[in-house]
Structures are given as C-alpha cells and as structure tokens.
Amino acid sequence: MNFLDKYQEETYALLRIISGFMFIWHGTQKLFNFPADFPYPLNPLMYAAGTIEMIGGALVMIGLLTRPAAFVCSGTMAVAYWMVHGMNNFFPILNGGELAALYCFAFLFIAARGPGIWSLDK
C-alpha cells in the first residue's frame, strides 16, 4: 500500500473535514430537530452537547482553532460514551456506543495532529 504514502496530508485533511461535517449534524439534530427529530427529551447537558457538536464540528471541519475544538469534541464524546453507553455493557457493539468511541478517538487524533492542509489555521 505504499502508493498511498504521497497522499497522507490529503487523506488526513479529508478525515478532519468529514469528521467535523458529520459531527455538525448530531448537534443540529439535538438543537433544531434537523435533519431528523431527536428521539429523546433534552436536558441542559444535552443542549451543551448539541452546541459543542454543532460549533466544534464546524470549527474542526474548516480547520479553525482546530486543536482546542477537537479536544473539546473528543472530551464530549468520552463523557457521552460513559454516561449514556458505557454503563450499560462493557462492549461498545452491545451498548450502542461505538460511534461515540470512534468520534472520541478521531477527535483526539485531530487534536494531537493539528489542522493540516486545507485549513484556516494553516
């Protein structure tokens, strides 16, 4: 797979952009019931999570304040995993938390690596 070596920067940028883009929609679903209704009642913690998802996702996507935004997004997903999913069952596939866990570590990687190319921070 060495033929992909020359595309490391571009594939990382796509990871950052797409992760942020997809994260935005979790926030808009919670805050605005868009693009689909959020199926659970909201409490103050859920409003905070939705705000972080929408704003943090946008910042990560465009690459502005990338490191702190990604770090906060990662922490939000760690909290979401343990508060909502992790206490139900040890295995993410059984507790429904695999997406939260994946977002947590993807955003942690983005926070550690920084904005990369195709970013406003660059």
C-alpha positions as CSV (number, residue, x, y, z in Angstrom):
1,M,0.0,0.0,0.0
2,N,3.0,2.3,-0.4
3,F,1.2,4.1,-3.3
4,L,-0.9,6.0,-0.7
5,D,2.2,7.4,1.1
6,K,2.2,10.5,-1.1
7,Y,-1.4,11.3,-0.1
8,Q,-1.1,11.3,3.6
9,E,-1.7,15.0,4.0
10,E,-4.8,15.0,1.7
11,T,-6.3,11.9,3.4
12,Y,-5.8,13.4,6.8
13,A,-7.4,16.6,5.7
14,L,-10.4,14.6,4.4
15,L,-10.6,12.8,7.8
16,R,-10.7,16.1,9.6
17,I,-13.2,17.7,7.2
18,I,-15.6,14.8,7.0
19,S,-15.4,14.1,10.8
20,G,-16.3,17.7,11.5
21,F,-19.0,17.7,8.9
22,M,-20.7,14.6,10.2
23,F,-20.4,15.8,13.8
24,I,-22.3,19.1,13.0
25,W,-25.4,17.1,12.2
26,H,-25.5,15.4,15.6
27,G,-25.7,18.9,17.0
28,T,-28.3,20.3,14.6
29,Q,-30.5,17.2,15.3
30,K,-30.4,17.8,19.0
31,L,-30.8,21.6,18.8
32,F,-33.1,22.0,15.8
33,N,-34.6,18.5,15.1
34,F,-32.8,18.8,11.7
35,P,-32.3,16.8,9.5
36,A,-34.4,14.4,11.7
37,D,-36.2,14.7,15.0
38,F,-34.1,13.9,18.1
39,P,-35.8,10.9,19.7
40,Y,-35.1,11.8,23.4
41,P,-36.1,14.7,25.6
42,L,-33.3,17.3,26.0
43,N,-31.8,18.4,29.3
44,P,-29.2,21.1,29.9
45,L,-26.4,18.6,29.4
46,M,-27.8,17.5,26.0
47,Y,-28.2,21.2,24.9
48,A,-24.5,21.7,25.8
49,A,-23.5,18.6,23.9
50,G,-25.5,19.7,20.9
51,T,-23.9,23.1,20.9
52,I,-20.4,21.6,21.2
53,E,-21.2,19.2,18.4
54,M,-22.5,21.9,16.0
55,I,-19.9,24.6,16.7
56,G,-17.0,22.2,17.4
57,G,-17.8,20.2,14.3
58,A,-17.8,23.3,12.2
59,L,-14.5,24.5,13.6
60,V,-12.9,21.2,13.0
61,M,-14.3,21.0,9.5
62,I,-13.0,24.3,8.4
63,G,-9.8,23.9,10.4
64,L,-10.1,27.0,12.7
65,L,-9.0,26.6,16.3
66,T,-8.6,23.0,15.3
67,R,-6.7,21.6,18.3
68,P,-8.8,23.1,21.1
69,A,-12.1,22.4,19.2
70,A,-11.1,18.8,18.5
71,F,-10.0,18.3,22.1
72,V,-13.4,19.6,23.5
73,C,-15.2,17.4,20.9
74,S,-13.2,14.4,22.0
75,G,-14.0,15.0,25.6
76,T,-17.6,15.4,24.9
77,M,-17.7,12.1,23.2
78,A,-15.8,10.4,26.1
79,V,-18.4,11.8,28.5
80,A,-21.3,10.7,26.2
81,Y,-19.8,7.2,25.9
82,W,-19.5,6.7,29.7
83,M,-22.7,8.5,30.7
84,V,-25.0,7.1,28.0
85,H,-23.5,3.8,26.8
86,G,-20.6,2.5,28.9
87,M,-22.6,1.8,32.0
88,N,-25.0,-0.5,30.1
89,N,-22.5,-3.1,28.9
90,F,-18.7,-3.3,28.5
91,F,-18.7,-4.0,24.8
92,P,-19.4,-1.0,22.5
93,I,-21.2,-3.0,19.9
94,L,-23.6,-4.2,22.6
95,N,-24.1,-0.8,24.4
96,G,-24.5,1.2,21.2
97,G,-21.5,3.4,21.9
98,E,-19.2,2.5,19.0
99,L,-19.9,5.8,17.2
100,A,-19.2,7.9,20.4
101,A,-16.0,5.9,21.0
102,L,-14.8,6.3,17.4
103,Y,-15.6,10.1,17.4
104,C,-13.7,10.4,20.7
105,F,-10.5,8.9,19.4
106,A,-10.8,10.5,15.9
107,F,-11.1,13.9,17.5
108,L,-8.3,13.1,20.0
109,F,-6.1,12.3,17.0
110,I,-7.0,15.5,15.2
111,A,-6.3,17.5,18.4
112,A,-2.8,15.9,18.6
113,R,-2.0,16.2,14.9
114,G,-3.4,19.7,14.3
115,P,-5.1,21.3,11.4
116,G,-3.0,20.1,8.5
117,I,-3.6,21.3,4.9
118,W,-6.8,22.8,3.6
119,S,-7.5,24.6,6.9
120,L,-7.9,28.2,8.1
121,D,-5.4,27.6,10.8
122,K,-2.8,26.8,8.2
